[in-house]
Amino acid sequence: MSIYSNDNERFSEMFKALSNPHRLALFHRLQTCCSPGIHCSTEQAVRFCVGELGEGLNIAPSTLSHHLKELNRAGLVQMERSGKNVECWLDPDVLTELSTFFTQKNEL
């Protein structure tokens, strides 16, 4: 039996995705819209168009897209096409899980 739980593997993937400064900045921009303590459902979560989200980061659109896909793959960011735009947002449940991870003792 492994000493690592599925949750620890999942959190490890999240932290790996957040280890890049651009991805961390993107996550933080989204996080300020719906954080633990601000109760919002997926329907209420503020969605950003990908272009808006990347403003001021000085990265190419293709690089921005790559970083968002990595955050999506790690389960941190949800994405959906809306016409010509791609919208993205954080899942409030994931924010709650991350908050719980840092406020409760966890075993390996």
Stockholm file with secondary structure:
# STOCKHOLM 1.0

chainA/1-108         MSIYSNDNERFSEMFKALSNPHRLALFHRLQTCCSPGIHCSTEQAVRFCVGELGEGLNIAPSTLSHHLKELNRAGLVQMERSGKNVECWLDPDVLTELSTFFTQKNEL
#=GR chainA/1-108 SS CCSSCHHHHHHHHHHHHHTSHHHHHHHHHHHTTSCTTSCCCTTTSCCEEHHHHTTTSCCCHHHHHHHHHHHHHTTSEEEEEETTEEEEEECHHHHHHHHHHHHSCCCC
#=GC SS_cons         CCSSCHHHHHHHHHHHHHTSHHHHHHHHHHHTTSCTTSCCCTTTSCCEEHHHHTTTSCCCHHHHHHHHHHHHHTTSEEEEEETTEEEEEECHHHHHHHHHHHHSCCCC
//
